[in-house]
């Protein structure tokens, strides 16, 4: 979670990063972030 600044500038990037984590963690931090 070191790309907080990037997420603020690129909200789409945040979604892509989370989606990738979801696939790796099987829908884990997805609900928490949302």
PDBQT receptor file of N, H, CA, C and O in Angstrom, charges set to zero:
ATOM      1  N   UNK A   1       0.859  -1.203   0.000  1.00  0.00    +0.000 N 
ATOM      2  CA  UNK A   1       0.000   0.000   0.000  1.00  0.00    +0.000 C 
ATOM      3  C   UNK A   1       0.891   1.248   0.000  1.00  0.00    +0.000 C 
ATOM      4  O   UNK A   1       0.741   2.138   0.837  1.00  0.00    +0.000 OA
ATOM      5  N   UNK A   2       1.815   1.289  -0.953  1.00  0.00    +0.000 N 
ATOM      6  H   UNK A   2       1.937   0.566  -1.633  1.00  0.00    +0.000 HD
ATOM      7  CA  UNK A   2       2.704   2.449  -1.026  1.00  0.00    +0.000 C 
ATOM      8  C   UNK A   2       2.338   3.297  -2.233  1.00  0.00    +0.000 C 
ATOM      9  O   UNK A   2       2.992   4.306  -2.494  1.00  0.00    +0.000 OA
ATOM     10  N   UNK A   3       1.309   2.911  -2.973  1.00  0.00    +0.000 N 
ATOM     11  H   UNK A   3       0.777   2.091  -2.762  1.00  0.00    +0.000 HD
ATOM     12  CA  UNK A   3       0.909   3.703  -4.152  1.00  0.00    +0.000 C 
ATOM     13  C   UNK A   3      -0.344   4.511  -3.824  1.00  0.00    +0.000 C 
ATOM     14  O   UNK A   3      -1.211   4.691  -4.679  1.00  0.00    +0.000 OA
ATOM     15  N   UNK A   4      -0.439   4.996  -2.592  1.00  0.00    +0.000 N 
ATOM     16  H   UNK A   4       0.265   4.850  -1.898  1.00  0.00    +0.000 HD
ATOM     17  CA  UNK A   4      -1.617   5.799  -2.217  1.00  0.00    +0.000 C 
ATOM     18  C   UNK A   4      -1.682   7.065  -3.039  1.00  0.00    +0.000 C 
ATOM     19  O   UNK A   4      -2.752   7.453  -3.508  1.00  0.00    +0.000 OA
ATOM     20  N   UNK A   5      -0.541   7.713  -3.219  1.00  0.00    +0.000 N 
ATOM     21  H   UNK A   5       0.328   7.398  -2.838  1.00  0.00    +0.000 HD
ATOM     22  CA  UNK A   5      -0.531   8.953  -4.008  1.00  0.00    +0.000 C 
ATOM     23  C   UNK A   5      -0.940   8.649  -5.449  1.00  0.00    +0.000 C 
ATOM     24  O   UNK A   5      -1.706   9.398  -6.055  1.00  0.00    +0.000 OA
ATOM     25  N   UNK A   6      -0.431   7.561  -5.983  1.00  0.00    +0.000 N 
ATOM     26  H   UNK A   6       0.192   6.953  -5.491  1.00  0.00    +0.000 HD
ATOM     27  CA  UNK A   6      -0.760   7.214  -7.374  1.00  0.00    +0.000 C 
ATOM     28  C   UNK A   6      -2.254   6.938  -7.486  1.00  0.00    +0.000 C 
ATOM     29  O   UNK A   6      -2.894   7.333  -8.461  1.00  0.00    +0.000 OA
ATOM     30  N   UNK A   7      -2.801   6.265  -6.499  1.00  0.00    +0.000 N 
ATOM     31  H   UNK A   7      -2.281   5.944  -5.707  1.00  0.00    +0.000 HD
ATOM     32  CA  UNK A   7      -4.237   5.965  -6.542  1.00  0.00    +0.000 C 
ATOM     33  C   UNK A   7      -5.040   7.260  -6.589  1.00  0.00    +0.000 C 
ATOM     34  O   UNK A   7      -6.024   7.360  -7.323  1.00  0.00    +0.000 OA
ATOM     35  N   UNK A   8      -4.622   8.240  -5.813  1.00  0.00    +0.000 N 
ATOM     36  H   UNK A   8      -3.823   8.159  -5.217  1.00  0.00    +0.000 HD
ATOM     37  CA  UNK A   8      -5.366   9.508  -5.783  1.00  0.00    +0.000 C 
ATOM     38  C   UNK A   8      -5.325  10.166  -7.159  1.00  0.00    +0.000 C 
ATOM     39  O   UNK A   8      -6.292  10.797  -7.585  1.00  0.00    +0.000 OA
ATOM     40  N   UNK A   9      -4.208  10.014  -7.840  1.00  0.00    +0.000 N 
ATOM     41  H   UNK A   9      -3.422   9.501  -7.494  1.00  0.00    +0.000 HD
ATOM     42  CA  UNK A   9      -4.075  10.643  -9.158  1.00  0.00    +0.000 C 
ATOM     43  C   UNK A   9      -4.695   9.763 -10.242  1.00  0.00    +0.000 C 
ATOM     44  O   UNK A   9      -5.161  10.265 -11.265  1.00  0.00    +0.000 OA
ATOM     45  N   UNK A  10      -4.697   8.460 -10.014  1.00  0.00    +0.000 N 
ATOM     46  H   UNK A  10      -4.318   8.053  -9.183  1.00  0.00    +0.000 HD
ATOM     47  CA  UNK A  10      -5.245   7.531 -11.013  1.00  0.00    +0.000 C 
ATOM     48  C   UNK A  10      -6.175   6.534 -10.327  1.00  0.00    +0.000 C 
ATOM     49  O   UNK A  10      -5.734   5.449  -9.945  1.00  0.00    +0.000 OA
ATOM     50  N   UNK A  11      -7.431   6.872 -10.165  1.00  0.00    +0.000 N 
ATOM     51  H   UNK A  11      -7.790   7.753 -10.475  1.00  0.00    +0.000 HD
ATOM     52  CA  UNK A  11      -8.397   5.978  -9.505  1.00  0.00    +0.000 C 
ATOM     53  C   UNK A  11      -8.543   4.664 -10.268  1.00  0.00    +0.000 C 
ATOM     54  O   UNK A  11      -8.769   3.614  -9.666  1.00  0.00    +0.000 OA
ATOM     55  N   UNK A  12      -8.414   4.723 -11.586  1.00  0.00    +0.000 N 
ATOM     56  H   UNK A  12      -8.230   5.576 -12.075  1.00  0.00    +0.000 HD
ATOM     57  CA  UNK A  12      -8.549   3.481 -12.365  1.00  0.00    +0.000 C 
ATOM     58  C   UNK A  12      -7.431   2.514 -11.986  1.00  0.00    +0.000 C 
ATOM     59  O   UNK A  12      -7.663   1.312 -11.865  1.00  0.00    +0.000 OA
ATOM     60  N   UNK A  13      -6.228   3.033 -11.800  1.00  0.00    +0.000 N 
ATOM     61  H   UNK A  13      -6.039   4.010 -11.899  1.00  0.00    +0.000 HD
ATOM     62  CA  UNK A  13      -5.092   2.162 -11.451  1.00  0.00    +0.000 C 
ATOM     63  C   UNK A  13      -5.405   1.424 -10.152  1.00  0.00    +0.000 C 
ATOM     64  O   UNK A  13      -5.063   0.252  -9.997  1.00  0.00    +0.000 OA
ATOM     65  N   UNK A  14      -6.050   2.109  -9.237  1.00  0.00    +0.000 N 
ATOM     66  H   UNK A  14      -6.328   3.061  -9.363  1.00  0.00    +0.000 HD
ATOM     67  CA  UNK A  14      -6.379   1.484  -7.947  1.00  0.00    +0.000 C 
ATOM     68  C   UNK A  14      -7.284   0.277  -8.182  1.00  0.00    +0.000 C 
ATOM     69  O   UNK A  14      -7.071  -0.788  -7.603  1.00  0.00    +0.000 OA
ATOM     70  N   UNK A  15      -8.274   0.445  -9.018  1.00  0.00    +0.000 N 
ATOM     71  H   UNK A  15      -8.448   1.310  -9.488  1.00  0.00    +0.000 HD
ATOM     72  CA  UNK A  15      -9.200  -0.671  -9.284  1.00  0.00    +0.000 C 
ATOM     73  C   UNK A  15      -8.436  -1.847  -9.887  1.00  0.00    +0.000 C 
ATOM     74  O   UNK A  15      -8.633  -2.998  -9.497  1.00  0.00    +0.000 OA
ATOM     75  N   UNK A  16      -7.569  -1.542 -10.834  1.00  0.00    +0.000 N 
ATOM     76  H   UNK A  16      -7.408  -0.607 -11.151  1.00  0.00    +0.000 HD
ATOM     77  CA  UNK A  16      -6.808  -2.633 -11.472  1.00  0.00    +0.000 C 
ATOM     78  C   UNK A  16      -5.925  -3.326 -10.441  1.00  0.00    +0.000 C 
ATOM     79  O   UNK A  16      -5.822  -4.552 -10.425  1.00  0.00    +0.000 OA
ATOM     80  N   UNK A  17      -5.292  -2.538  -9.586  1.00  0.00    +0.000 N 
ATOM     81  H   UNK A  17      -5.375  -1.541  -9.599  1.00  0.00    +0.000 HD
ATOM     82  CA  UNK A  17      -4.406  -3.139  -8.573  1.00  0.00    +0.000 C 
ATOM     83  C   UNK A  17      -5.220  -4.020  -7.623  1.00  0.00    +0.000 C 
ATOM     84  O   UNK A  17      -4.803  -5.126  -7.277  1.00  0.00    +0.000 OA
ATOM     85  N   UNK A  18      -6.366  -3.527  -7.214  1.00  0.00    +0.000 N 
ATOM     86  H   UNK A  18      -6.705  -2.629  -7.494  1.00  0.00    +0.000 HD
ATOM     87  CA  UNK A  18      -7.211  -4.306  -6.294  1.00  0.00    +0.000 C 
ATOM     88  C   UNK A  18      -7.720  -5.567  -6.989  1.00  0.00    +0.000 C 
ATOM     89  O   UNK A  18      -7.697  -6.655  -6.415  1.00  0.00    +0.000 OA
ATOM     90  N   UNK A  19      -8.172  -5.409  -8.215  1.00  0.00    +0.000 N 
ATOM     91  H   UNK A  19      -8.190  -4.524  -8.681  1.00  0.00    +0.000 HD
ATOM     92  CA  UNK A  19      -8.682  -6.587  -8.936  1.00  0.00    +0.000 C 
ATOM     93  C   UNK A  19      -7.605  -7.663  -8.999  1.00  0.00    +0.000 C 
ATOM     94  O   UNK A  19      -7.888  -8.847  -8.815  1.00  0.00    +0.000 OA
ATOM     95  N   UNK A  20      -6.381  -7.249  -9.259  1.00  0.00    +0.000 N 
ATOM     96  H   UNK A  20      -6.151  -6.288  -9.409  1.00  0.00    +0.000 HD
ATOM     97  CA  UNK A  20      -5.287  -8.230  -9.343  1.00  0.00    +0.000 C 
ATOM     98  C   UNK A  20      -5.120  -8.920  -7.990  1.00  0.00    +0.000 C 
ATOM     99  O   UNK A  20      -4.919 -10.133  -7.927  1.00  0.00    +0.000 OA
ATOM    100  N   UNK A  21      -5.202  -8.159  -6.930  1.00  0.00    +0.000 N 
ATOM    101  H   UNK A  21      -5.365  -7.174  -6.981  1.00  0.00    +0.000 HD
ATOM    102  CA  UNK A  21      -5.049  -8.762  -5.585  1.00  0.00    +0.000 C 
ATOM    103  C   UNK A  21      -6.217  -9.701  -5.324  1.00  0.00    +0.000 C 
ATOM    104  O   UNK A  21      -6.041 -10.775  -4.748  1.00  0.00    +0.000 OA
ATOM    105  N   UNK A  22      -7.383  -9.305  -5.740  1.00  0.00    +0.000 N 
ATOM    106  H   UNK A  22      -7.526  -8.433  -6.208  1.00  0.00    +0.000 HD
ATOM    107  CA  UNK A  22      -8.570 -10.151  -5.519  1.00  0.00    +0.000 C 
ATOM    108  C   UNK A  22      -8.351 -11.511  -6.166  1.00  0.00    +0.000 C 
ATOM    109  O   UNK A  22      -8.631 -12.545  -5.559  1.00  0.00    +0.000 OA
ATOM    110  N   UNK A  23      -7.858 -11.513  -7.377  1.00  0.00    +0.000 N 
ATOM    111  H   UNK A  23      -7.630 -10.673  -7.870  1.00  0.00    +0.000 HD
ATOM    112  CA  UNK A  23      -7.634 -12.801  -8.052  1.00  0.00    +0.000 C 
ATOM    113  C   UNK A  23      -6.585 -13.616  -7.301  1.00  0.00    +0.000 C 
ATOM    114  O   UNK A  23      -6.676 -14.842  -7.239  1.00  0.00    +0.000 OA
ATOM    115  N   UNK A  24      -5.593 -12.940  -6.733  1.00  0.00    +0.000 N 
ATOM    116  H   UNK A  24      -5.519 -11.944  -6.784  1.00  0.00    +0.000 HD
ATOM    117  CA  UNK A  24      -4.542 -13.676  -6.015  1.00  0.00    +0.000 C 
ATOM    118  C   UNK A  24      -5.017 -14.088  -4.619  1.00  0.00    +0.000 C 
ATOM    119  O   UNK A  24      -4.696 -15.178  -4.144  1.00  0.00    +0.000 OA
ATOM    120  N   UNK A  25      -5.774 -13.222  -3.979  1.00  0.00    +0.000 N 
ATOM    121  H   UNK A  25      -6.034 -12.337  -4.365  1.00  0.00    +0.000 HD
ATOM    122  CA  UNK A  25      -6.231 -13.548  -2.609  1.00  0.00    +0.000 C 
ATOM    123  C   UNK A  25      -7.660 -14.065  -2.616  1.00  0.00    +0.000 C 
ATOM    124  O   UNK A  25      -8.258 -14.243  -1.555  1.00  0.00    +0.000 OA
ATOM    125  N   UNK A  26      -8.216 -14.309  -3.795  1.00  0.00    +0.000 N 
ATOM    126  H   UNK A  26      -7.731 -14.164  -4.657  1.00  0.00    +0.000 HD
ATOM    127  CA  UNK A  26      -9.590 -14.832  -3.888  1.00  0.00    +0.000 C 
ATOM    128  C   UNK A  26     -10.564 -13.888  -3.199  1.00  0.00    +0.000 C 
ATOM    129  O   UNK A  26     -11.135 -14.219  -2.160  1.00  0.00    +0.000 OA
ATOM    130  N   UNK A  27     -10.749 -12.711  -3.787  1.00  0.00    +0.000 N 
ATOM    131  H   UNK A  27     -10.285 -12.442  -4.631  1.00  0.00    +0.000 HD
ATOM    132  CA  UNK A  27     -11.742 -11.777  -3.229  1.00  0.00    +0.000 C 
ATOM    133  C   UNK A  27     -11.497 -11.559  -1.746  1.00  0.00    +0.000 C 
ATOM    134  O   UNK A  27     -12.321 -11.934  -0.912  1.00  0.00    +0.000 OA
ATOM    135  N   UNK A  28     -10.377 -10.959  -1.422  1.00  0.00    +0.000 N 
ATOM    136  H   UNK A  28      -9.707 -10.654  -2.099  1.00  0.00    +0.000 HD
ATOM    137  CA  UNK A  28     -10.087 -10.701   0.001  1.00  0.00    +0.000 C 
ATOM    138  C   UNK A  28     -10.226  -9.229   0.328  1.00  0.00    +0.000 C 
ATOM    139  O   UNK A  28     -11.218  -8.826   0.937  1.00  0.00    +0.000 OA
ATOM    140  N   UNK A  29      -9.247  -8.407  -0.066  1.00  0.00    +0.000 N 
ATOM    141  H   UNK A  29      -8.442  -8.734  -0.561  1.00  0.00    +0.000 HD
ATOM    142  CA  UNK A  29      -9.264  -6.974   0.277  1.00  0.00    +0.000 C 
ATOM    143  C   UNK A  29     -10.250  -6.200  -0.579  1.00  0.00    +0.000 C 
ATOM    144  O   UNK A  29     -10.415  -4.994  -0.394  1.00  0.00    +0.000 OA
ATOM    145  N   UNK A  30     -10.905  -6.870  -1.510  1.00  0.00    +0.000 N 
ATOM    146  H   UNK A  30     -10.772  -7.850  -1.661  1.00  0.00    +0.000 HD
ATOM    147  CA  UNK A  30     -11.843  -6.168  -2.404  1.00  0.00    +0.000 C 
ATOM    148  C   UNK A  30     -12.959  -5.503  -1.589  1.00  0.00    +0.000 C 
ATOM    149  O   UNK A  30     -13.206  -4.306  -1.733  1.00  0.00    +0.000 OA
ATOM    150  N   UNK A  31     -13.623  -6.269  -0.746  1.00  0.00    +0.000 N 
ATOM    151  H   UNK A  31     -13.423  -7.242  -0.629  1.00  0.00    +0.000 HD
ATOM    152  CA  UNK A  31     -14.740  -5.717   0.032  1.00  0.00    +0.000 C 
ATOM    153  C   UNK A  31     -14.210  -4.659   1.002  1.00  0.00    +0.000 C 
ATOM    154  O   UNK A  31     -14.860  -3.637   1.222  1.00  0.00    +0.000 OA
ATOM    155  N   UNK A  32     -13.048  -4.899   1.572  1.00  0.00    +0.000 N 
ATOM    156  H   UNK A  32     -12.520  -5.729   1.393  1.00  0.00    +0.000 HD
ATOM    157  CA  UNK A  32     -12.500  -3.947   2.555  1.00  0.00    +0.000 C 
ATOM    158  C   UNK A  32     -12.231  -2.604   1.880  1.00  0.00    +0.000 C 
ATOM    159  O   UNK A  32     -12.560  -1.550   2.425  1.00  0.00    +0.000 OA
ATOM    160  N   UNK A  33     -11.638  -2.649   0.707  1.00  0.00    +0.000 N 
ATOM    161  H   UNK A  33     -11.371  -3.505   0.265  1.00  0.00    +0.000 HD
ATOM    162  CA  UNK A  33     -11.307  -1.395   0.006  1.00  0.00    +0.000 C 
ATOM    163  C   UNK A  33     -12.590  -0.693  -0.416  1.00  0.00    +0.000 C 
ATOM    164  O   UNK A  33     -12.714   0.524  -0.276  1.00  0.00    +0.000 OA
ATOM    165  N   UNK A  34     -13.526  -1.450  -0.924  1.00  0.00    +0.000 N 
ATOM    166  H   UNK A  34     -13.425  -2.438  -1.038  1.00  0.00    +0.000 HD
ATOM    167  CA  UNK A  34     -14.786  -0.860  -1.393  1.00  0.00    +0.000 C 
ATOM    168  C   UNK A  34     -15.574  -0.377  -0.187  1.00  0.00    +0.000 C 
ATOM    169  O   UNK A  34     -16.672   0.157  -0.340  1.00  0.00    +0.000 OA
TER     170      UNK A  34
